[in-house]
């Protein structure tokens, strides 16, 4: 196999050794900022006190609020004159979060991004059409620099103007697109409505990200456009895209552990979850000079996928994000995320568009009930068929959330909707 | 004085020597494209046949139609795999014009752009807020790469969202902005309406371009925002911005003659105009490998400013663009551009917003009449005052256009308007 970076070939030992060295460097560098200078000293952390990777857990978390409170310069570790780029979150009121980059930070980011693209087969003879917004949004410039770094013919198309996007694809034989999932579906439908076959469009690879989407949506994009779609994960606090990316196995996103340390914690306790369980992703930069960030609480929920990836890379794989930590429900002491339930339900072809998770407390014990709409054609009269489906759903849910729910099958369009948007959770428990 | 590039210090001889060598290289490179391979051979041009810069005039012009006809690849001189960027003009019907860049072309473009910014005092400790669109429009990415090349802290703000732009300026102490002139005026007015003083905003330098604007508009931007505004000229066929740029003298834009050859021709005959006269700008790239363009008819009208620039650079200065070649009028064999007339009129404080140029033929001789609206307060009863003004305007017009017009002063709002937009030219001559 061909690799873009030697770090892709490292084994777990090599990754851990590099992480330890770079974590020490990062702590040393971070202490030059007013924020980490104070918080690390307070926690008794010095670079020398990082003797093993386990010492990472002695470092306090950094939250989005910390970033907001330090606006605009409190995490900077080099003078502003050494910074060459700034990205900020949107918002005109309150303080946005800001990330600064030195030239070497930008170079390292472009390298990581190029590595992601290379991993799924993008090469310098590819034509890369970048169909997302540029500007402060990190997705546009992030992929742009990565594709240019790889030597692709990069078309900075930007978002929207479907007719023109399609013309560019055809005229320049675009082989790779970077596109928001919902826009990919829209574009495919628009081409089809125009009486043409979206399957015949030239792209063979789509990079999709920046928006939560299901596996079903990905498969639909692939089928409609006749290409392979790869999930990309990133967040501006960790540069943007280039943090984790699917390989050609399309089974989880390899997080680049030579550049980041990823942890998954219980958002309620801050403790690591058992391997393979869903929790909040916590990220530490290992290669940033301008503005390192330690143990950043992303609020994104995911888990490490177990086992080895057939692609040969041992950088651990993150599962698709299953929601935000703020959505977490605690039932019988177990953390459950609505997205986990949705994923199970949507795998049943009989299930319609809506469902409702009802939480109740009966004699001091939490109960979870899931009301599930069935498609009209699935709502048959034969009770045995319905009971069989009900049991199958309950079984699959228990496998996923470790709690046995009561499943109630209801008619299509019978569940309440709030302002056109389906209500997903109804918590009837008294607050403790 | 401090220079960014040694080429800024060259004298005319050095510029000419470099131009001759690079023109030969460019012809040699251009012949690798199917388009120039054919047209140069047909014109009997070989690299060796370029013995002096005068031989440039033996090379046929390249027009926008040529670029359209060669869509999408006909001017490419290297395989597409060596190209890393493509910019295209807008338009979904017909063929857009396309410009390709190799990595070395992009590097050279960023260097030229950095040189422009450096010339007006931008340095690595500046904060550069890029307030134009990114994507296929060359202005956004062009300035972005230039500012990053210079080491400025670059904020890719993109266009619009005035409130946020102002917040970014204040919070990050933005010292340099790249902004469309009409948006600069809008932003200043918006801040003023919000009860604040736009003069107090941090930026000390504005780079303005991408839109025709008058000297009056520039001065207004400077006064309202309390900064120095510098004109930038470029066109996507010549990369984009970075072709010509004002120095701190603010008296014409130095065209970088080590990277381009600029000619000014009579758009009707194709012959060079006498030095200092207005004509169509024709440009030749000297440093492009991927897609050189020879003698490109820009359709932009300007003139070389005479004399030496006190800044010490001998790269010739282009005057502000006075319009498009397609607007040219021929009167008594003289080429006249409506913009020339407008500039003369707008220098008179008595003159209102509208005017009308009427062309007539009397006994086979062209006549030009200019109807000029006066402001209400200037439309006085005293005929001697009005006659004096009439004569003064006629005299200044003759100095500019070399033909004596009849000047007619009319009341405010009395001239015809077509769809809200003022009609500027009424040609009553029979077509020959």
Interface residues (C-beta under 8 A of the other chain):
Chain A: X71 X72 X80 X81 X83 X84 X85 X86 X87 X88 X90 X92 X100 X103 X106 X124 X125 X127 X133 X134 X135 X136 X140 X141 X148 X151 X152 X153 X154 X155 X156 X157 X158 X161 X163 X164 X167 X168 X171 X172
Chain B: X71 X72 X80 X81 X83 X84 X85 X86 X87 X88 X90 X92 X100 X103 X106 X124 X125 X127 X133 X134 X135 X136 X140 X141 X148 X151 X152 X153 X154 X155 X156 X157 X158 X161 X163 X164 X167 X168 X171 X172
